[in-house]
Amino acid sequence: MRKMGVNLPYKFGDGTFFFRSKKEMTKILVLISVVIFFTACTVKTTEKLTDVRHPYGVFIGAEKEKLLSINNYDVLVIDAELLTAEDIDVIHQNGNNEIYSYLNIGSVEDFRSYYEEFLPFTIGEYKDWDNEKWIDVSSEKWQTHIVEAADELMDKGVSGLFVDNTDVYYAFHEQKIYNALLDIFNAFTEKGIKVIVNGGDVFISEVINNRSIPTCIKAVNQETVFTSINFDDKSFGENNWENREYFIEYLNVCKQNGMDVLLIEYGANDKLRKKVMDYCNKNDYVCYFADSLALD
């Protein structure tokens, strides 16, 4: 029988602990076990969170610091103009499989270093985008610039290009614009560059109808199939039935002609997200849900 006032020893790790009673020792040991269990669970959960893979992400408005920390995307779209080859390598090492760089071939933005140089070649204001102007893509100087810009981006180690604003052919529906866009894409094909075309449904529909799809075009990305953007107050809503059905039919034709289909939807609530995901899962499409128009 234990004498009163004699402490019970218990070795734990490198130390020895003394308890006044067996009951106290049991309580303390149970408490330690619980803490260890939940700590292990927390660590395991954190590891799982960092290992989650994402099929598609678009961050063309993100700053360099954020881009260097983005991880685990199967397809990641960024603007690599101001990044180095070393930066792209870091982004690859972060578990991002394919990295596509944004390239605007149909308009020029006022924050680009070459804006003033090509201002004389602009042909109209770009509605809802005050910092952009449509450009005459049939200009040989512009076409040379685009092909050189594509080379510079590819030399940094990106996987391909996310080409924007072939919608210039919708805004200026002229044969010379169509031919010039086709020339640019054919140049990409000759260089072996993989391309995702953002928007451009009028141009893409015509190359499909003409059976002249440039082989560099691997996928189309369509914004706001299910959602809508109010540019007056930068708010988001749900697209109307007519627009949605038009894009659904258009994307179906793209898929039938061998192109992968990607979506960007803005500000979708949970109910709308489920509708979009059901649609994508049914058709083997991929969607990125954005909370910001800046895609940052």
C-alpha positions as CSV (number, residue, x, y, z in Angstrom):
1,M,0.0,0.0,0.0
2,R,1.3,3.4,-1.0
3,K,2.3,5.7,1.8
4,M,0.7,9.2,2.0
5,G,3.0,11.9,0.7
6,V,5.0,9.7,-1.7
7,N,4.8,10.7,-5.4
8,L,4.5,8.2,-8.2
9,P,7.2,8.5,-10.9
10,Y,6.4,8.2,-14.6
11,K,9.0,8.5,-17.4
12,F,8.0,10.4,-20.5
13,G,10.6,11.1,-23.2
14,D,13.8,12.2,-21.6
15,G,12.2,13.3,-18.4
16,T,10.6,11.8,-15.3
17,F,7.3,13.2,-13.9
18,F,5.9,12.7,-10.4
19,F,2.2,12.5,-9.5
20,R,0.5,12.6,-6.1
21,S,-1.9,9.8,-6.9
22,K,-2.6,7.1,-9.5
23,K,-5.9,9.0,-10.3
24,E,-4.0,12.2,-11.0
25,M,-1.5,10.4,-13.2
26,T,-4.3,8.8,-15.2
27,K,-6.0,12.1,-15.8
28,I,-2.8,13.8,-17.0
29,L,-1.8,10.9,-19.3
30,V,-5.3,10.9,-20.9
31,L,-5.1,14.7,-21.4
32,I,-1.6,14.3,-23.0
33,S,-2.9,11.6,-25.3
34,V,-5.8,13.7,-26.5
35,V,-3.5,16.7,-27.2
36,I,-1.2,14.5,-29.2
37,F,-4.1,13.0,-31.2
38,F,-5.6,16.3,-32.2
39,T,-2.2,17.8,-33.0
40,A,-1.5,14.9,-35.3
41,C,-5.0,15.3,-36.9
42,T,-4.4,19.0,-37.5
43,V,-1.0,18.4,-39.1
44,K,-2.5,15.7,-41.3
45,T,-5.4,18.0,-42.3
46,T,-3.0,20.8,-43.2
47,E,-1.0,18.5,-45.4
48,K,-4.1,17.5,-47.2
49,L,-5.1,21.1,-47.8
50,T,-1.7,21.9,-49.4
51,D,-1.9,18.8,-51.5
52,V,-5.3,19.6,-53.1
53,R,-5.1,19.8,-56.8
54,H,-7.0,22.3,-59.0
55,P,-7.9,21.6,-62.6
56,Y,-7.8,25.2,-63.8
57,G,-6.9,28.6,-62.5
58,V,-6.7,32.1,-64.2
59,F,-4.6,34.7,-62.4
60,I,-3.7,37.2,-65.2
61,G,-4.1,40.2,-62.9
62,A,-2.1,38.8,-60.0
63,E,1.1,40.3,-58.7
64,K,4.4,38.5,-58.9
65,E,4.5,37.7,-55.2
66,K,1.2,35.8,-55.4
67,L,2.1,34.0,-58.6
68,L,5.2,32.6,-57.0
69,S,3.1,31.1,-54.3
70,I,0.3,29.5,-56.3
71,N,0.5,25.8,-56.4
72,N,-1.0,22.5,-57.6
73,Y,-2.9,23.6,-60.8
74,D,-3.2,21.3,-63.8
75,V,-3.6,24.3,-66.1
76,L,-2.6,27.7,-64.8
77,V,-3.0,31.0,-66.8
78,I,-0.9,34.0,-65.9
79,D,0.6,37.1,-67.5
80,A,4.3,36.3,-67.8
81,E,5.4,39.5,-69.6
82,L,7.2,40.9,-66.5
83,L,8.3,37.5,-65.2
84,T,11.7,35.9,-65.7
85,A,12.5,32.3,-66.8
86,E,13.5,31.7,-63.2
87,D,10.1,32.9,-62.0
88,I,8.4,30.5,-64.4
89,D,10.6,27.7,-63.2
90,V,9.6,28.4,-59.5
91,I,5.9,28.3,-60.5
92,H,6.4,25.0,-62.3
93,Q,8.2,23.6,-59.2
94,N,5.1,24.6,-57.1
95,G,3.2,21.7,-58.7
96,N,1.7,23.6,-61.6
97,N,1.7,21.3,-64.6
98,E,0.9,23.5,-67.6
99,I,1.4,27.3,-67.5
100,Y,-0.1,29.4,-70.2
101,S,0.8,33.1,-70.6
102,Y,-1.7,35.8,-71.5
103,L,-1.1,37.4,-74.9
104,N,-3.5,40.1,-76.3
105,I,-3.4,40.0,-80.1
106,G,-6.5,42.1,-80.9
107,S,-6.2,45.2,-78.8
108,V,-3.5,47.2,-77.0
109,E,-3.6,48.2,-73.3
110,D,-2.3,51.5,-72.0
111,F,-0.1,49.9,-69.3
112,R,1.9,47.9,-71.8
113,S,5.4,49.2,-72.6
114,Y,4.7,49.3,-76.3
115,Y,1.3,51.2,-76.1
116,E,2.6,54.5,-77.5
117,E,4.4,52.8,-80.3
118,F,1.3,51.1,-81.6
119,L,-1.2,53.8,-80.8
120,P,-1.2,55.0,-84.5
121,F,-2.4,51.5,-85.4
122,T,-5.5,51.5,-83.2
123,I,-8.9,51.5,-84.9
124,G,-11.5,52.0,-82.2
125,E,-12.4,52.3,-78.5
126,Y,-13.0,49.1,-76.6
127,K,-16.4,49.2,-75.0
128,D,-16.3,48.7,-71.2
129,W,-12.5,48.6,-71.1
130,D,-11.3,52.2,-70.9
131,N,-7.6,51.3,-70.9
132,E,-7.8,49.4,-74.2
133,K,-8.2,50.1,-77.9
134,W,-8.8,47.8,-80.7
135,I,-5.8,47.4,-83.1
136,D,-5.5,46.8,-86.8
137,V,-4.2,43.2,-86.7
138,S,-3.5,43.4,-90.4
139,S,-0.6,45.7,-89.8
140,E,2.6,43.9,-90.6
141,K,4.4,45.7,-87.8
142,W,1.8,44.5,-85.3
143,Q,1.9,40.9,-86.6
144,T,5.7,40.9,-86.3
145,H,5.4,42.3,-82.7
146,I,3.0,39.6,-81.7
147,V,5.1,36.7,-83.1
148,E,8.2,38.1,-81.4
149,A,6.3,38.6,-78.1
150,A,5.1,35.0,-78.4
151,D,8.7,33.8,-78.8
152,E,9.9,35.8,-75.8
153,L,7.1,34.3,-73.6
154,M,7.8,30.7,-74.8
155,D,11.6,31.2,-74.1
156,K,10.7,31.9,-70.5
157,G,9.4,28.3,-70.2
158,V,5.7,28.6,-70.4
159,S,3.7,25.7,-71.8
160,G,1.6,27.8,-74.3
161,L,-0.3,31.0,-74.8
162,F,-3.7,32.2,-73.6
163,V,-4.6,34.3,-76.6
164,D,-7.1,37.1,-76.1
165,N,-9.2,39.5,-78.2
166,T,-9.7,37.7,-81.5
167,D,-13.0,39.4,-80.9
168,V,-11.5,42.2,-82.9
169,Y,-13.1,40.3,-85.8
170,Y,-16.5,40.7,-84.2
171,A,-15.9,44.4,-83.7
172,F,-14.5,44.9,-87.2
173,H,-16.0,42.2,-89.4
174,E,-13.6,42.5,-92.3
175,Q,-11.9,39.9,-94.4
176,K,-8.5,41.5,-93.8
177,I,-8.9,41.2,-90.1
178,Y,-9.9,37.5,-90.4
179,N,-7.0,36.7,-92.7
180,A,-4.5,38.5,-90.4
181,L,-5.7,36.6,-87.3
182,L,-5.4,33.4,-89.3
183,D,-1.8,34.4,-90.3
184,I,-0.9,34.9,-86.6
185,F,-2.3,31.5,-85.6
186,N,-0.5,29.8,-88.5
187,A,2.7,31.4,-87.3
188,F,2.1,29.9,-83.8
189,T,1.4,26.5,-85.5
190,E,4.7,26.6,-87.3
191,K,6.5,27.3,-84.1
192,G,4.8,24.5,-82.3
193,I,3.1,26.8,-79.8
194,K,0.0,25.4,-78.0
195,V,-2.9,28.0,-77.7
196,I,-6.0,28.5,-75.7
197,V,-8.3,31.0,-77.3
198,N,-10.2,33.2,-74.9
199,G,-13.6,34.3,-76.3
200,G,-13.5,35.0,-80.1
201,D,-16.6,33.0,-80.8
202,V,-17.2,34.7,-84.2
203,F,-13.6,34.1,-85.4
204,I,-13.6,30.5,-84.1
205,S,-17.0,29.7,-85.6
206,E,-15.7,30.9,-89.0
207,V,-12.5,28.8,-89.0
208,I,-14.7,25.8,-88.0
209,N,-17.1,26.5,-90.9
210,N,-14.2,27.1,-93.3
211,R,-12.5,23.9,-92.0
212,S,-9.4,25.8,-91.4
213,I,-8.8,25.4,-87.7
214,P,-5.2,26.2,-86.9
215,T,-3.7,23.1,-85.3
216,C,-2.1,25.2,-82.6
217,I,-5.5,25.8,-81.0
218,K,-6.0,23.2,-78.4
219,A,-8.8,24.7,-76.4
220,V,-11.3,27.6,-76.2
221,N,-12.0,29.5,-73.0
222,Q,-15.4,31.2,-72.7
223,E,-16.3,33.7,-70.0
224,T,-19.8,34.3,-68.6
225,V,-21.7,31.4,-70.1
226,F,-23.9,31.2,-66.9
227,T,-22.9,34.4,-65.2
228,S,-23.0,38.0,-66.3
229,I,-21.1,41.2,-65.7
230,N,-22.6,44.7,-65.1
231,F,-19.7,46.9,-66.1
232,D,-21.5,50.0,-64.7
233,D,-21.0,49.0,-61.1
234,K,-18.7,45.9,-61.7
235,S,-21.3,43.6,-60.2
236,F,-22.1,40.0,-61.2
237,G,-25.3,38.3,-62.0
238,E,-26.8,35.3,-63.9
239,N,-26.8,35.3,-67.7
240,N,-30.1,35.3,-69.6
241,W,-31.4,32.2,-71.2
242,E,-30.7,33.4,-74.8
243,N,-27.0,34.1,-74.2
244,R,-26.5,31.0,-72.3
245,E,-28.0,28.7,-74.9
246,Y,-26.0,30.4,-77.6
247,F,-22.7,29.7,-75.8
248,I,-23.8,26.2,-74.9
249,E,-24.3,25.4,-78.6
250,Y,-21.1,27.2,-79.7
251,L,-19.0,25.2,-77.1
252,N,-20.6,22.0,-78.2
253,V,-19.5,22.6,-81.7
254,C,-16.0,23.5,-80.5
255,K,-15.8,20.2,-78.6
256,Q,-17.1,18.3,-81.7
257,N,-14.2,19.8,-83.6
258,G,-11.5,18.5,-81.3
259,M,-11.0,21.5,-78.9
260,D,-11.1,21.3,-75.2
261,V,-13.5,23.6,-73.5
262,L,-12.7,25.8,-70.5
263,L,-15.0,28.3,-68.7
264,I,-14.5,31.3,-66.4
265,E,-17.6,32.3,-64.4
266,Y,-17.7,35.4,-62.2
267,G,-19.3,35.8,-58.8
268,A,-21.4,32.7,-58.9
269,N,-23.4,31.8,-55.8
270,D,-23.5,28.2,-54.5
271,K,-26.6,27.3,-56.4
272,L,-25.3,28.6,-59.7
273,R,-21.9,27.0,-59.1
274,K,-23.6,23.6,-58.7
275,K,-25.5,24.2,-62.0
276,V,-22.2,25.1,-63.7
277,M,-20.4,22.1,-62.3
278,D,-23.1,19.7,-63.3
279,Y,-22.9,21.1,-66.8
280,C,-19.1,20.8,-66.9
281,N,-19.1,17.3,-65.5
282,K,-21.7,16.1,-68.0
283,N,-19.7,17.6,-70.9
284,D,-16.1,17.0,-69.7
285,Y,-15.4,20.7,-69.5
286,V,-13.5,22.6,-66.8
287,C,-14.5,25.8,-65.1
288,Y,-12.6,28.4,-63.0
289,F,-14.8,30.4,-60.6
290,A,-13.5,33.9,-60.2
291,D,-14.5,36.4,-57.5
292,S,-12.8,39.3,-59.1
293,L,-13.0,40.8,-62.6
294,A,-9.3,41.5,-62.4
295,L,-8.6,37.8,-62.1
296,D,-6.1,38.5,-59.3
